Amino acid sequence: MLQQKSLTSGPVLTLREHEILEFIAQGMSTKEVAQHIDIAPRTVDRHVENVRLKLRAKNRTHMVACAVMEGLLMVDIDDRQPVAETEAP
């Protein structure tokens, strides 16, 4: 779904920070990320905060948007789920 850009002139993230950023971009919670990569939730929070500060983002959502704008994450449009259409009564 998300890919790291090979050359970037923006902030430099560690491999762990980028890994956690990708999980957050996929909608995982701190607890889910921690369980998935077997680290403490507090450690995940610390990595998220480091990324947020490096990107000068206001919150997690803004952090992901900034990462996409900086070229740190690329969204693969093919992975998006179609919006279900509702029938009119």
Biopython code that builds the backbone (N, CA, C, O; Angstrom):
import numpy as np
from Bio.PDB.StructureBuilder import StructureBuilder

atoms = [
    (1, "MET", "N", (0.817, -1.189, 0.000)),
    (1, "MET", "CA", (0.000, 0.000, 0.000)),
    (1, "MET", "C", (0.860, 1.252, 0.000)),
    (1, "MET", "O", (0.671, 2.133, -0.839)),
    (2, "LEU", "N", (1.790, 1.339, 0.920)),
    (2, "LEU", "CA", (2.619, 2.527, 1.029)),
    (2, "LEU", "C", (4.059, 2.150, 0.739)),
    (2, "LEU", "O", (4.522, 1.077, 1.126)),
    (3, "GLN", "N", (4.755, 3.030, 0.062)),
    (3, "GLN", "CA", (6.139, 2.748, -0.294)),
    (3, "GLN", "C", (7.002, 3.935, 0.082)),
    (3, "GLN", "O", (6.553, 5.080, 0.031)),
    (4, "GLN", "N", (8.234, 3.666, 0.457)),
    (4, "GLN", "CA", (9.175, 4.722, 0.787)),
    (4, "GLN", "C", (9.806, 5.254, -0.491)),
    (4, "GLN", "O", (10.229, 4.483, -1.352)),
    (5, "LYS", "N", (9.868, 6.575, -0.610)),
    (5, "LYS", "CA", (10.523, 7.192, -1.757)),
    (5, "LYS", "C", (12.023, 7.012, -1.602)),
    (5, "LYS", "O", (12.553, 7.144, -0.499)),
    (6, "SER", "N", (12.711, 6.711, -2.694)),
    (6, "SER", "CA", (14.133, 6.403, -2.603)),
    (6, "SER", "C", (14.992, 7.623, -2.276)),
    (6, "SER", "O", (15.895, 7.530, -1.444)),
    (7, "LEU", "N", (14.732, 8.751, -2.908)),
    (7, "LEU", "CA", (15.500, 9.959, -2.639)),
    (7, "LEU", "C", (14.562, 11.051, -2.154)),
    (7, "LEU", "O", (13.586, 11.387, -2.824)),
    (8, "THR", "N", (14.860, 11.594, -0.999)),
    (8, "THR", "CA", (14.012, 12.649, -0.456)),
    (8, "THR", "C", (14.876, 13.757, 0.109)),
    (8, "THR", "O", (15.945, 13.498, 0.662)),
    (9, "SER", "N", (14.428, 14.966, -0.025)),
    (9, "SER", "CA", (15.177, 16.091, 0.526)),
    (9, "SER", "C", (14.572, 16.561, 1.840)),
    (9, "SER", "O", (15.061, 17.517, 2.443)),
    (10, "GLY", "N", (13.514, 15.897, 2.286)),
    (10, "GLY", "CA", (12.837, 16.263, 3.526)),
    (10, "GLY", "C", (13.488, 15.630, 4.734)),
    (10, "GLY", "O", (14.652, 15.234, 4.682)),
    (11, "PRO", "N", (12.743, 15.531, 5.821)),
    (11, "PRO", "CA", (13.261, 14.952, 7.054)),
    (11, "PRO", "C", (13.697, 13.501, 6.864)),
    (11, "PRO", "O", (13.126, 12.767, 6.057)),
    (12, "VAL", "N", (14.701, 13.110, 7.608)),
    (12, "VAL", "CA", (15.207, 11.736, 7.537)),
    (12, "VAL", "C", (14.628, 10.956, 8.708)),
    (12, "VAL", "O", (14.791, 11.335, 9.868)),
    (13, "LEU", "N", (13.950, 9.860, 8.384)),
    (13, "LEU", "CA", (13.372, 9.003, 9.411)),
    (13, "LEU", "C", (14.208, 7.743, 9.540)),
    (13, "LEU", "O", (14.792, 7.269, 8.565)),
    (14, "THR", "N", (14.259, 7.206, 10.748)),
    (14, "THR", "CA", (14.920, 5.920, 10.946)),
    (14, "THR", "C", (14.040, 4.834, 10.321)),
    (14, "THR", "O", (12.871, 5.070, 10.014)),
    (15, "LEU", "N", (14.612, 3.653, 10.140)),
    (15, "LEU", "CA", (13.820, 2.546, 9.589)),
    (15, "LEU", "C", (12.630, 2.224, 10.477)),
    (15, "LEU", "O", (11.538, 1.954, 9.977)),
    (16, "ARG", "N", (12.828, 2.250, 11.785)),
    (16, "ARG", "CA", (11.737, 1.958, 12.727)),
    (16, "ARG", "C", (10.667, 3.042, 12.655)),
    (16, "ARG", "O", (9.475, 2.735, 12.653)),
    (17, "GLU", "N", (11.082, 4.309, 12.597)),
    (17, "GLU", "CA", (10.111, 5.401, 12.489)),
    (17, "GLU", "C", (9.288, 5.260, 11.216)),
    (17, "GLU", "O", (8.075, 5.468, 11.233)),
    (18, "HIS", "N", (9.939, 4.909, 10.119)),
    (18, "HIS", "CA", (9.215, 4.752, 8.858)),
    (18, "HIS", "C", (8.259, 3.567, 8.927)),
    (18, "HIS", "O", (7.137, 3.639, 8.427)),
    (19, "GLU", "N", (8.704, 2.484, 9.545)),
    (19, "GLU", "CA", (7.854, 1.304, 9.705)),
    (19, "GLU", "C", (6.592, 1.650, 10.494)),
    (19, "GLU", "O", (5.485, 1.276, 10.106)),
    (20, "ILE", "N", (6.768, 2.359, 11.588)),
    (20, "ILE", "CA", (5.634, 2.732, 12.426)),
    (20, "ILE", "C", (4.745, 3.745, 11.706)),
    (20, "ILE", "O", (3.521, 3.675, 11.816)),
    (21, "LEU", "N", (5.338, 4.678, 10.978)),
    (21, "LEU", "CA", (4.561, 5.638, 10.186)),
    (21, "LEU", "C", (3.657, 4.911, 9.201)),
    (21, "LEU", "O", (2.497, 5.288, 9.037)),
    (22, "GLU", "N", (4.165, 3.879, 8.546)),
    (22, "GLU", "CA", (3.355, 3.108, 7.601)),
    (22, "GLU", "C", (2.179, 2.438, 8.295)),
    (22, "GLU", "O", (1.066, 2.440, 7.769)),
    (23, "PHE", "N", (2.413, 1.863, 9.473)),
    (23, "PHE", "CA", (1.318, 1.221, 10.212)),
    (23, "PHE", "C", (0.269, 2.256, 10.629)),
    (23, "PHE", "O", (-0.931, 1.997, 10.537)),
    (24, "ILE", "N", (0.717, 3.411, 11.080)),
    (24, "ILE", "CA", (-0.211, 4.476, 11.468)),
    (24, "ILE", "C", (-1.012, 4.932, 10.250)),
    (24, "ILE", "O", (-2.217, 5.162, 10.350)),
    (25, "ALA", "N", (-0.346, 5.063, 9.104)),
    (25, "ALA", "CA", (-1.021, 5.476, 7.865)),
    (25, "ALA", "C", (-2.069, 4.457, 7.438)),
    (25, "ALA", "O", (-3.039, 4.810, 6.767)),
    (26, "GLN", "N", (-1.885, 3.205, 7.816)),
    (26, "GLN", "CA", (-2.850, 2.161, 7.500)),
    (26, "GLN", "C", (-3.999, 2.116, 8.492)),
    (26, "GLN", "O", (-4.915, 1.305, 8.355)),
    (27, "GLY", "N", (-3.951, 2.997, 9.501)),
    (27, "GLY", "CA", (-5.049, 3.106, 10.457)),
    (27, "GLY", "C", (-4.879, 2.305, 11.733)),
    (27, "GLY", "O", (-5.830, 2.169, 12.503)),
    (28, "MET", "N", (-3.689, 1.771, 11.975)),
    (28, "MET", "CA", (-3.481, 0.989, 13.191)),
    (28, "MET", "C", (-3.322, 1.902, 14.402)),
    (28, "MET", "O", (-2.772, 2.998, 14.301)),
    (29, "SER", "N", (-3.807, 1.439, 15.533)),
    (29, "SER", "CA", (-3.662, 2.170, 16.788)),
    (29, "SER", "C", (-2.284, 1.901, 17.381)),
    (29, "SER", "O", (-1.558, 1.020, 16.920)),
    (30, "THR", "N", (-1.934, 2.667, 18.404)),
    (30, "THR", "CA", (-0.663, 2.456, 19.109)),
    (30, "THR", "C", (-0.574, 1.020, 19.620)),
    (30, "THR", "O", (0.448, 0.354, 19.458)),
    (31, "LYS", "N", (-1.648, 0.560, 20.232)),
    (31, "LYS", "CA", (-1.662, -0.791, 20.793)),
    (31, "LYS", "C", (-1.507, -1.843, 19.694)),
    (31, "LYS", "O", (-0.776, -2.817, 19.872)),
    (32, "GLU", "N", (-2.181, -1.658, 18.572)),
    (32, "GLU", "CA", (-2.078, -2.610, 17.465)),
    (32, "GLU", "C", (-0.660, -2.658, 16.898)),
    (32, "GLU", "O", (-0.132, -3.733, 16.611)),
    (33, "VAL", "N", (-0.054, -1.486, 16.739)),
    (33, "VAL", "CA", (1.326, -1.436, 16.228)),
    (33, "VAL", "C", (2.256, -2.141, 17.202)),
    (33, "VAL", "O", (3.095, -2.947, 16.799)),
    (34, "ALA", "N", (2.105, -1.837, 18.483)),
    (34, "ALA", "CA", (2.961, -2.441, 19.506)),
    (34, "ALA", "C", (2.866, -3.962, 19.483)),
    (34, "ALA", "O", (3.884, -4.650, 19.557)),
    (35, "GLN", "N", (1.657, -4.488, 19.381)),
    (35, "GLN", "CA", (1.474, -5.933, 19.337)),
    (35, "GLN", "C", (2.038, -6.521, 18.050)),
    (35, "GLN", "O", (2.619, -7.606, 18.059)),
    (36, "HIS", "N", (1.865, -5.809, 16.957)),
    (36, "HIS", "CA", (2.312, -6.314, 15.656)),
    (36, "HIS", "C", (3.834, -6.450, 15.579)),
    (36, "HIS", "O", (4.341, -7.412, 15.002)),
    (37, "ILE", "N", (4.566, -5.488, 16.160)),
    (37, "ILE", "CA", (6.028, -5.546, 16.068)),
    (37, "ILE", "C", (6.689, -5.882, 17.408)),
    (37, "ILE", "O", (7.910, -5.814, 17.549)),
    (38, "ASP", "N", (5.855, -6.245, 18.386)),
    (38, "ASP", "CA", (6.327, -6.746, 19.682)),
    (38, "ASP", "C", (7.228, -5.752, 20.427)),
    (38, "ASP", "O", (8.336, -6.082, 20.850)),
    (39, "ILE", "N", (6.711, -4.525, 20.572)),
    (39, "ILE", "CA", (7.369, -3.530, 21.425)),
    (39, "ILE", "C", (6.309, -2.907, 22.322)),
    (39, "ILE", "O", (5.114, -3.117, 22.117)),
    (40, "ALA", "N", (6.742, -2.151, 23.304)),
    (40, "ALA", "CA", (5.822, -1.526, 24.243)),
    (40, "ALA", "C", (5.045, -0.387, 23.571)),
    (40, "ALA", "O", (5.598, 0.330, 22.737)),
    (41, "PRO", "N", (3.767, -0.218, 23.930)),
    (41, "PRO", "CA", (2.985, 0.892, 23.380)),
    (41, "PRO", "C", (3.648, 2.252, 23.624)),
    (41, "PRO", "O", (3.567, 3.141, 22.776)),
    (42, "ARG", "N", (4.285, 2.410, 24.745)),
    (42, "ARG", "CA", (4.963, 3.677, 25.048)),
    (42, "ARG", "C", (6.098, 3.929, 24.048)),
    (42, "ARG", "O", (6.350, 5.072, 23.666)),
    (43, "THR", "N", (6.774, 2.870, 23.630)),
    (43, "THR", "CA", (7.842, 3.009, 22.639)),
    (43, "THR", "C", (7.264, 3.436, 21.297)),
    (43, "THR", "O", (7.846, 4.268, 20.601)),
    (44, "VAL", "N", (6.115, 2.866, 20.935)),
    (44, "VAL", "CA", (5.435, 3.286, 19.702)),
    (44, "VAL", "C", (5.088, 4.766, 19.790)),
    (44, "VAL", "O", (5.323, 5.518, 18.845)),
    (45, "ASP", "N", (4.528, 5.187, 20.925)),
    (45, "ASP", "CA", (4.180, 6.603, 21.112)),
    (45, "ASP", "C", (5.400, 7.505, 20.960)),
    (45, "ASP", "O", (5.301, 8.588, 20.382)),
    (46, "ARG", "N", (6.542, 7.072, 21.470)),
    (46, "ARG", "CA", (7.768, 7.867, 21.369)),
    (46, "ARG", "C", (8.198, 7.994, 19.906)),
    (46, "ARG", "O", (8.586, 9.077, 19.469)),
    (47, "HIS", "N", (8.135, 6.907, 19.157)),
    (47, "HIS", "CA", (8.482, 6.958, 17.734)),
    (47, "HIS", "C", (7.514, 7.864, 16.964)),
    (47, "HIS", "O", (7.931, 8.653, 16.116)),
    (48, "VAL", "N", (6.233, 7.741, 17.266)),
    (48, "VAL", "CA", (5.229, 8.590, 16.602)),
    (48, "VAL", "C", (5.508, 10.056, 16.895)),
    (48, "VAL", "O", (5.446, 10.895, 15.996)),
    (49, "GLU", "N", (5.810, 10.362, 18.131)),
    (49, "GLU", "CA", (6.109, 11.746, 18.504)),
    (49, "GLU", "C", (7.363, 12.247, 17.786)),
    (49, "GLU", "O", (7.398, 13.393, 17.338)),
    (50, "ASN", "N", (8.382, 11.410, 17.672)),
    (50, "ASN", "CA", (9.596, 11.807, 16.954)),
    (50, "ASN", "C", (9.294, 12.120, 15.491)),
    (50, "ASN", "O", (9.771, 13.119, 14.952)),
    (51, "VAL", "N", (8.504, 11.265, 14.854)),
    (51, "VAL", "CA", (8.131, 11.495, 13.456)),
    (51, "VAL", "C", (7.310, 12.769, 13.337)),
    (51, "VAL", "O", (7.538, 13.584, 12.444)),
    (52, "ARG", "N", (6.350, 12.934, 14.245)),
    (52, "ARG", "CA", (5.495, 14.128, 14.217)),
    (52, "ARG", "C", (6.335, 15.397, 14.321)),
    (52, "ARG", "O", (6.091, 16.366, 13.602)),
    (53, "LEU", "N", (7.311, 15.393, 15.200)),
    (53, "LEU", "CA", (8.175, 16.562, 15.365)),
    (53, "LEU", "C", (9.058, 16.789, 14.142)),
    (53, "LEU", "O", (9.236, 17.928, 13.710)),
    (54, "LYS", "N", (9.607, 15.723, 13.587)),
    (54, "LYS", "CA", (10.442, 15.860, 12.391)),
    (54, "LYS", "C", (9.658, 16.430, 11.216)),
    (54, "LYS", "O", (10.204, 17.177, 10.404)),
    (55, "LEU", "N", (8.383, 16.077, 11.126)),
    (55, "LEU", "CA", (7.537, 16.556, 10.035)),
    (55, "LEU", "C", (6.811, 17.858, 10.372)),
    (55, "LEU", "O", (6.107, 18.428, 9.538)),
    (56, "ARG", "N", (6.996, 18.312, 11.603)),
    (56, "ARG", "CA", (6.326, 19.524, 12.090)),
    (56, "ARG", "C", (4.813, 19.442, 11.929)),
    (56, "ARG", "O", (4.162, 20.394, 11.498)),
    (57, "ALA", "N", (4.275, 18.281, 12.287)),
    (57, "ALA", "CA", (2.844, 18.021, 12.155)),
    (57, "ALA", "C", (2.126, 18.285, 13.468)),
    (57, "ALA", "O", (2.710, 18.192, 14.547)),
    (58, "LYS", "N", (0.845, 18.618, 13.351)),
    (58, "LYS", "CA", (0.029, 18.950, 14.524)),
    (58, "LYS", "C", (-0.516, 17.715, 15.232)),
    (58, "LYS", "O", (-0.688, 17.720, 16.451)),
    (59, "ASN", "N", (-0.787, 16.654, 14.466)),
    (59, "ASN", "CA", (-1.348, 15.431, 15.032)),
    (59, "ASN", "C", (-1.033, 14.272, 14.088)),
    (59, "ASN", "O", (-0.344, 14.458, 13.085)),
    (60, "ARG", "N", (-1.532, 13.084, 14.404)),
    (60, "ARG", "CA", (-1.214, 11.900, 13.594)),
    (60, "ARG", "C", (-1.724, 12.013, 12.158)),
    (60, "ARG", "O", (-1.027, 11.644, 11.213)),
    (61, "THR", "N", (-2.931, 12.521, 12.008)),
    (61, "THR", "CA", (-3.492, 12.663, 10.667)),
    (61, "THR", "C", (-2.663, 13.631, 9.838)),
    (61, "THR", "O", (-2.348, 13.358, 8.680)),
    (62, "HIS", "N", (-2.316, 14.751, 10.431)),
    (62, "HIS", "CA", (-1.485, 15.742, 9.753)),
    (62, "HIS", "C", (-0.103, 15.152, 9.465)),
    (62, "HIS", "O", (0.498, 15.456, 8.434)),
    (63, "MET", "N", (0.399, 14.316, 10.366)),
    (63, "MET", "CA", (1.699, 13.673, 10.197)),
    (63, "MET", "C", (1.701, 12.800, 8.935)),
    (63, "MET", "O", (2.649, 12.844, 8.151)),
    (64, "VAL", "N", (0.661, 12.024, 8.745)),
    (64, "VAL", "CA", (0.570, 11.164, 7.561)),
    (64, "VAL", "C", (0.455, 12.020, 6.306)),
    (64, "VAL", "O", (1.104, 11.735, 5.300)),
    (65, "ALA", "N", (-0.362, 13.063, 6.357)),
    (65, "ALA", "CA", (-0.503, 13.957, 5.199)),
    (65, "ALA", "C", (0.837, 14.607, 4.862)),
    (65, "ALA", "O", (1.210, 14.695, 3.692)),
    (66, "CYS", "N", (1.551, 15.056, 5.877)),
    (66, "CYS", "CA", (2.861, 15.676, 5.656)),
    (66, "CYS", "C", (3.846, 14.676, 5.065)),
    (66, "CYS", "O", (4.638, 15.025, 4.190)),
    (67, "ALA", "N", (3.799, 13.439, 5.537)),
    (67, "ALA", "CA", (4.694, 12.398, 5.027)),
    (67, "ALA", "C", (4.424, 12.141, 3.543)),
    (67, "ALA", "O", (5.358, 11.943, 2.767)),
    (68, "VAL", "N", (3.162, 12.145, 3.155)),
    (68, "VAL", "CA", (2.822, 11.960, 1.740)),
    (68, "VAL", "C", (3.319, 13.159, 0.933)),
    (68, "VAL", "O", (3.903, 12.987, -0.137)),
    (69, "MET", "N", (3.091, 14.363, 1.439)),
    (69, "MET", "CA", (3.525, 15.570, 0.729)),
    (69, "MET", "C", (5.042, 15.647, 0.612)),
    (69, "MET", "O", (5.560, 16.161, -0.379)),
    (70, "GLU", "N", (5.766, 15.140, 1.619)),
    (70, "GLU", "CA", (7.232, 15.141, 1.602)),
    (70, "GLU", "C", (7.802, 14.027, 0.740)),
    (70, "GLU", "O", (9.005, 13.995, 0.478)),
    (71, "GLY", "N", (6.948, 13.117, 0.300)),
    (71, "GLY", "CA", (7.418, 11.999, -0.506)),
    (71, "GLY", "C", (7.946, 10.841, 0.317)),
    (71, "GLY", "O", (8.587, 9.938, -0.221)),
    (72, "LEU", "N", (7.683, 10.855, 1.623)),
    (72, "LEU", "CA", (8.135, 9.763, 2.486)),
    (72, "LEU", "C", (7.222, 8.554, 2.376)),
    (72, "LEU", "O", (7.641, 7.423, 2.624)),
    (73, "LEU", "N", (5.977, 8.799, 2.004)),
    (73, "LEU", "CA", (5.000, 7.739, 1.796)),
    (73, "LEU", "C", (4.335, 7.969, 0.452)),
    (73, "LEU", "O", (4.076, 9.105, 0.054)),
    (74, "MET", "N", (4.065, 6.878, -0.233)),
    (74, "MET", "CA", (3.329, 6.970, -1.483)),
    (74, "MET", "C", (2.094, 6.095, -1.352)),
    (74, "MET", "O", (2.185, 4.949, -0.913)),
    (75, "VAL", "N", (0.959, 6.620, -1.724)),
    (75, "VAL", "CA", (-0.291, 5.879, -1.628)),
    (75, "VAL", "C", (-0.526, 5.153, -2.941)),
    (75, "VAL", "O", (-0.502, 5.760, -4.012)),
    (76, "ASP", "N", (-0.751, 3.857, -2.849)),
    (76, "ASP", "CA", (-1.082, 3.055, -4.014)),
    (76, "ASP", "C", (-2.596, 3.087, -4.173)),
    (76, "ASP", "O", (-3.319, 2.498, -3.368)),
    (77, "ILE", "N", (-3.074, 3.762, -5.194)),
    (77, "ILE", "CA", (-4.505, 3.971, -5.390)),
    (77, "ILE", "C", (-5.243, 2.651, -5.559)),
    (77, "ILE", "O", (-6.417, 2.562, -5.199)),
    (78, "ASP", "N", (-4.598, 1.632, -6.090)),
    (78, "ASP", "CA", (-5.243, 0.335, -6.305)),
    (78, "ASP", "C", (-5.661, -0.337, -5.000)),
    (78, "ASP", "O", (-6.536, -1.203, -5.019)),
    (79, "ASP", "N", (-5.065, 0.034, -3.868)),
    (79, "ASP", "CA", (-5.391, -0.576, -2.579)),
    (79, "ASP", "C", (-6.612, 0.041, -1.913)),
    (79, "ASP", "O", (-7.090, -0.470, -0.900)),
    (80, "ARG", "N", (-7.120, 1.132, -2.471)),
    (80, "ARG", "CA", (-8.279, 1.776, -1.849)),
    (80, "ARG", "C", (-9.508, 0.899, -2.007)),
    (80, "ARG", "O", (-9.682, 0.227, -3.024)),
    (81, "GLN", "N", (-10.353, 0.912, -0.993)),
    (81, "GLN", "CA", (-11.598, 0.168, -1.032)),
    (81, "GLN", "C", (-12.670, 1.037, -1.686)),
    (81, "GLN", "O", (-12.767, 2.224, -1.375)),
    (82, "PRO", "N", (-13.481, 0.468, -2.589)),
    (82, "PRO", "CA", (-14.537, 1.266, -3.204)),
    (82, "PRO", "C", (-15.580, 1.676, -2.182)),
    (82, "PRO", "O", (-15.869, 0.937, -1.241)),
    (83, "VAL", "N", (-16.138, 2.849, -2.372)),
    (83, "VAL", "CA", (-17.180, 3.338, -1.478)),
    (83, "VAL", "C", (-18.476, 2.650, -1.866)),
    (83, "VAL", "O", (-18.869, 2.639, -3.033)),
    (84, "ALA", "N", (-19.137, 2.073, -0.862)),
    (84, "ALA", "CA", (-20.392, 1.382, -1.144)),
    (84, "ALA", "C", (-21.474, 2.404, -1.482)),
    (84, "ALA", "O", (-21.660, 3.400, -0.782)),
    (85, "GLU", "N", (-22.167, 2.133, -2.553)),
    (85, "GLU", "CA", (-23.260, 3.028, -2.948)),
    (85, "GLU", "C", (-24.531, 2.571, -2.252)),
    (85, "GLU", "O", (-24.813, 1.376, -2.175)),
    (86, "THR", "N", (-25.292, 3.528, -1.749)),
    (86, "THR", "CA", (-26.557, 3.198, -1.105)),
    (86, "THR", "C", (-27.682, 3.424, -2.090)),
    (86, "THR", "O", (-27.660, 4.364, -2.883)),
    (87, "GLU", "N", (-28.654, 2.554, -2.026)),
    (87, "GLU", "CA", (-29.784, 2.683, -2.931)),
    (87, "GLU", "C", (-30.791, 3.660, -2.366)),
    (87, "GLU", "O", (-31.038, 3.691, -1.160)),
    (88, "ALA", "N", (-31.369, 4.454, -3.246)),
    (88, "ALA", "CA", (-32.406, 5.396, -2.820)),
    (88, "ALA", "C", (-33.682, 4.640, -2.539)),
    (88, "ALA", "O", (-33.988, 3.680, -3.247)),
    (89, "PRO", "N", (-34.452, 5.044, -1.512)),
    (89, "PRO", "CA", (-35.691, 4.322, -1.174)),
    (89, "PRO", "C", (-36.751, 4.433, -2.220)),
    (89, "PRO", "O", (-37.837, 3.874, -2.060)),
]
sb = StructureBuilder()
sb.init_structure("model")
sb.init_model(0)
sb.init_chain("A")
sb.init_seg("    ")
for serial, (resi, resn, name, xyz) in enumerate(atoms, 1):
    if name == "N":
        sb.init_residue(resn, " ", resi, " ")
    sb.init_atom(name, np.array(xyz, "f"), 0.0, 1.0, " ", f" {name:<3s}", serial, name[0])
structure = sb.get_structure()
